[in-house]
């Protein structure tokens, strides 16, 4: 039977997009992919955020929209790269929010991606959705990114900003980059290893995204991180234990700064101890709330 609950997703081809698409499909939604390619079927909507192109007619009657679009940040930040990171997020979100506001009926919810980079480097401070923004390039990007969804909020659409933490999957992201070194037995902490890592398994990420789509009580920023953040040294130790490999190496901080510049300083060497307060209070329960269980599950 075909579901009459239709949900449009921008960024469905990425790591997060594929997992969230699969989860929403299992939860009974018919997914419409918003993509830059040619619209070759009823399941695809063509768009071009840079030129402001998005076919609103193809989105008519959708129950929800999920916006995951944005250029990757895990590259050295040249001036051009900084502009691309910011503009790709703001232009895509603005276009989707404005388009959603014109629809009749309007979608119930716009799930517009965000990130825990909002909090900046907080050292040992514990933060949640009630905490003030931090400093740095990523914090500035996130504030502009979330603000770009204002047209949808003004139109009365429930807007949720999932602030994604470090999503663990062997198919992409931080874990995928670390695995080859740890499997060879040459993995370990980065710098002093004291920086906090607010992680979440890909499986729980997709489940939480579906929860946010359906729970009408939640709006605004919601942290998508597991309730048990760990320091980088602890992360290295656990990953080594799960793989049955030593994790005694140290990647010097100067090597990260030399290779990645400001990007390494704000991501790899910085840390946030982020708690998913609003998600837990709304009743969401993690299938894998601890790091050993999450890594073992994702690798399996």
N, C-alpha and C positions, 0 to 999 in steps of 0.2 A: 504494500500500500504506500502511495506517495504522501509524504507529510505536507500539510498545508502551512506548516511553520517554516518560513523561509528566512535565511540569515545570510547576509552578504559579508564577505571577508576580503579585505585588501591586505596583501602580503601573505596569501595562503600558500605560496610555494616555498616559503622559508621554513627553517627548523620549527619555530613556534607555530607558524601557520599550518603546517602539515599536521602537527599533533593536535592542535585545537580543532582543525577541520574534522579529523577522524573522531575526536571526542563528541563534537556537536552532532555529527552524523549518527553516531551510536545513540545519542540522547534524543533522536527523533527529528532533527532539523534537516531541511534540504538546503544545502550550501550553494550559494552563488558566488563564484570567484570573480573579484574585481582585479583585472590584470591589464598590463600594458600591451598584451598581444591582441591579435584580432579576435573579435567576438565570434567564435565559431560554433557556439551552441547556446541553448537556453541557460546553461550553467555559468556563462561568462559574461562579464560586463567590461567593456573597454574603457580605459581612462588614461589621462596624461596629466598628472598634477602640475607639471611645470607650465603647461599651456592652459590649465584650468578646464580640461576636457573630462567630463563624466556624464554618461547618459542617465539622466534622472528617471526617464521613462522605464528603463530596465530595472530600476530599484523600486518601482511602485508596488506597494503592498508588502514589503519586507517587514518582518517582525523585529529584526535587530540588525545592527551593522557592527562589525568588528574591524578596527583599523590597526594594522600592525606594520604599516609602511614606514620605511626609513632606511637610510644608508647605514652600513655597518660602521661601528666606531673602532674596531680592533685593528687599526692601522695607524701609522705615524701621522700626527696631525699637522699637516702643512696648512697655510692660510686657506688654500683652495679646499682642502679636505674639511676644515672647520665649517666653511660656508656650506658645503654640500651636506654635512651632517645636520646642521641647523635647518637649512632651507628645505631639505627633503621631508623633514618631519612637519614643519610648520605649514608648508604648501599643501601637503597631502591631507593633513588634519583639517585645515581651513576649507579645502574643497569638499571634503566629505561632510563636515558639519554644516556648511551652507546648503549643500544639496539635500541633506536629511531634513533641514528646516523647511524646505519647499515642498516636501512630499505630503500627500493627503490620501490616506491617513499617514501620520508620521510614525516612524519606528518607535517601539517602546523604549529602546535603549540603544545608546552608542557606547560601545566598549572601545576606548581610544587609548592605545598603549602609552606607557610612560616607563620610568626607570628609577631605581633607588639612587641613581646619581644625583637626584634632587637634594639629598642630604649632605653631599660633599664628604670630605674626609673628617670623620668625627672621633677618631682615635678610640678611646674606650667608652665613650658615651653611648647609652642605649637610646635608640630613636624609634618612633612609630609615626603614624599619620598625623598626629598632633604636633610634631616637632617642626621647628622653623627650618627654612631652606638653608643649605650650606653655601659655600663659596666654590668658585671654579667654573670652568667652561661647561662641564656637564650639568651642573646645577642651573646655569643660565639657560642651557638648551631645554631642560625639562620644564622650567617655568614657562618658556615661550611655547613649547609643545603642548602643554596642558591648556594654556590660555587660548590656543588656536581653536579649541572646541567650543568656545563661547557661543557662537551662533546657534548651535544645537541646544545648549542649555537655555538660551534666551527663548527658544521656540517651545520650551516645556518638555524636551526630551530628557530622560534620565541619562546622564553621562557619567560613566565610570572610568577612572584612570587606573588600570592595574600597573603598579610600579614594580616591574619585574626585577628580581634579584638575579644572581648567577644561576642560570638554568643548566642543570647537569644532564648531559646526554653524550654517549659515545659518537653520535652522528654530527656533532657540531658544538661550537662554543668552547668554553674554557676546558672542560673535561676532555674533549676530543683532542685539544692541542697538548694536554699534559700526558695522555695515555701512552704514546710511544716511548717517552722518556722513562716513565714509571715501569712499563713492561720490560724495559731493558735493565732495570735496577739502578738507574742513574737519576731518579727523581728525588725531590726533596723540597724544603721550604724555599721561599723567595725572600731575600733580604733577611731581616731579623725574624720574620715569620710571625710577628705579633699583630699584623693587620687582620681585622675581622673580615670574614667572608660570609655574607648573607646569601645562602644558596637555597635552591629548591629543585627537586627532581622534575624532569620533563613530564612524567605521568601526573604528578600532583599539579603541575602548572596547567595542564590541559583541563583537569578536573575543576580547578579553581576558576578558570576562565568560563567554563560552562555554568558554574555556580553563580558567577557574577551576572551572567546574562539573564538567569532565571530569578534571582533573588531581588525583588523590587524594593527591598529596604535599603539597599546600598547604592550610594552615589558619591561622586568625588573620588579622591585618592584612596586606593586600597593596596597595601603592600602584598606582593606575591613572593613571599620568602617563607622558608620553613621556620618553625618556632625555636630552632636550636642552632643559631649561628655559631661558627667556630673560628678560631684563629687559623691563619694560614699554615702554621706548623702542625696544628692538629689535623687540618685537612690533608696535608701530605702524609702524616702518619697513618690515618685511616685508609687513604687510597692505597698506600703500600701494603697494609694488612689485607685488604680485600683482594689485591692482586697477588699476595704472597711473595712480595718483592721488598728488598730494603728500600728505605726512603731517607737516606742519610746525607744526600748531597745538599748543597746550598747554592742558589743562584744569587750572586752578589747584586745588591741594589744598583751599583754603578753600571752594571751590564744592562739592566733593564732601562736605566735612564739613557745610556748610550744608544741602545737599539731603538727605543720607542719614544724618547723625549717626553713631552708633556702627557702624551697618552698613557705611557707607562706609569708616570708619577700619579695621575689621577685615578687609574684603574687598578693596575697590578700591585702597586706599592701602597695605595690608599685603602681605607677600609671603612665599612659601616656596619654597625651592630644593629640590624633592623629587625623589628618584631612585627608579625602580621596581626596586630591587635584587632582591627576592624573585621578581618576575615574570621578570626576565631570567635569573636563576640556574635557574629551573625550565624554561627553554628556549623561552619565548615570544619571538617575533620580530615587531617592529612592521613593518607595511607602509609606514607613513609616519612615520619617526622624526624627521624634521626639519620645522621650522615651515613653510617655503615649500611643500614638497610636501604637507603635511597641509592647509593652507589651500586650495591650488589644487584638491586632490582634493575637499574638502568643498564648495567653491563650484561645482565642475563637476557 
